[in-house]
């Protein structure tokens, strides 16, 4: 499953692994949408191999549950706490620009 997560994590400039019933996943996805990012969102609870991908993400993040798991430019950035910290520090938008996720 590690190769599947790696492949999916590079399909767009921003990729978010979520579950459909996760409020923080919705919050993070909404933030990227408000910033003008068209992220690829993968709902693990709707994927037949989602449980295996969830285990791989938990291992990479060192925490469970591993959602939301955000990749920017193919690199695992983290979950809600990391994304919000970057945003509040003014570092998220430059990171998104560097990855080609937003232009302005």
C-alpha positions as semicolon CSV with decimal commas, in nm:
position;residue;x (nm);y (nm);z (nm)
1;X;0,000;0,000;0,000
2;X;0,293;0,235;0,051
3;X;0,341;0,254;-0,326
4;X;-0,029;0,330;-0,378
5;X;-0,018;0,616;-0,126
6;X;0,305;0,743;-0,286
7;X;0,152;0,731;-0,635
8;X;-0,173;0,899;-0,531
9;X;0,013;1,164;-0,329
10;X;0,176;1,300;-0,644
11;X;-0,127;1,314;-0,875
12;X;-0,188;1,684;-0,802
13;X;0,001;1,966;-0,628
14;X;-0,215;1,911;-0,316
15;X;-0,351;1,572;-0,216
16;X;-0,561;1,515;0,096
17;X;-0,642;1,173;0,239
18;X;-0,964;1,191;0,443
19;X;-1,262;0,994;0,566
20;X;-1,615;1,106;0,492
21;X;-1,721;1,146;0,857
22;X;-1,414;1,345;0,973
23;X;-1,493;1,708;1,069
24;X;-1,125;1,811;1,065
25;X;-1,091;1,663;0,716
26;X;-1,374;1,888;0,600
27;X;-1,210;2,189;0,769
28;X;-0,874;2,130;0,602
29;X;-1,033;2,063;0,261
30;X;-1,238;2,384;0,296
31;X;-0,928;2,586;0,382
32;X;-0,752;2,472;0,065
33;X;-1,063;2,541;-0,139
34;X;-1,088;2,894;0,006
35;X;-0,723;2,951;-0,086
36;X;-0,808;2,861;-0,447
37;X;-0,644;2,519;-0,442
38;X;-0,802;2,238;-0,644
39;X;-0,684;1,948;-0,428
40;X;-0,725;1,579;-0,499
41;X;-0,923;1,432;-0,209
42;X;-0,922;1,058;-0,137
43;X;-1,182;0,934;0,109
44;X;-1,026;0,624;0,260
45;X;-1,354;0,485;0,393
46;X;-1,487;0,473;0,036
47;X;-1,181;0,298;-0,112
48;X;-1,167;-0,084;-0,104
49;X;-0,799;-0,058;-0,005
50;X;-0,858;0,236;0,229
51;X;-0,781;0,045;0,551
52;X;-0,436;-0,051;0,423
53;X;-0,368;0,305;0,309
54;X;-0,486;0,432;0,648
55;X;-0,232;0,203;0,821
56;X;0,047;0,328;0,593
57;X;-0,044;0,692;0,661
58;X;-0,061;0,627;1,038
59;X;0,291;0,483;1,019
60;X;0,419;0,784;0,820
61;X;0,253;1,039;1,049
62;X;0,325;0,850;1,368
63;X;-0,034;0,891;1,484
64;X;-0,379;0,746;1,454
65;X;-0,619;0,834;1,314
66;X;-0,401;0,955;1,026
67;X;-0,661;1,177;0,861
68;X;-0,653;1,431;0,727
69;X;-0,311;1,361;0,578
70;X;-0,197;1,642;0,348
71;X;0,067;1,613;0,077
72;X;0,193;1,928;-0,095
73;X;0,418;1,887;-0,396
74;X;0,428;1,512;-0,330
75;X;0,569;1,562;0,022
76;X;0,379;1,466;0,336
77;X;0,326;1,790;0,526
78;X;0,105;1,659;0,806
79;X;-0,242;1,677;0,951
80;X;-0,473;1,954;1,070
81;X;-0,240;2,092;1,339
82;X;0,055;2,128;1,101
83;X;-0,154;2,280;0,819
84;X;-0,319;2,534;1,052
85;X;0,017;2,624;1,212
86;X;0,170;2,685;0,869
87;X;-0,131;2,892;0,764
88;X;-0,130;3,108;1,079
89;X;0,245;3,162;1,042
90;X;0,199;3,280;0,681
91;X;0,399;2,985;0,545
92;X;0,125;2,779;0,381
93;X;0,053;3,008;0,084
94;X;0,423;3,035;-0,017
95;X;0,447;2,655;0,008
96;X;0,140;2,620;-0,215
97;X;0,283;2,867;-0,466
98;X;0,611;2,677;-0,470
99;X;0,428;2,356;-0,547
100;X;0,228;2,519;-0,827
101;X;-0,103;2,475;-0,643
102;X;-0,188;2,847;-0,661
103;X;-0,059;3,127;-0,876
104;X;-0,144;3,455;-0,704
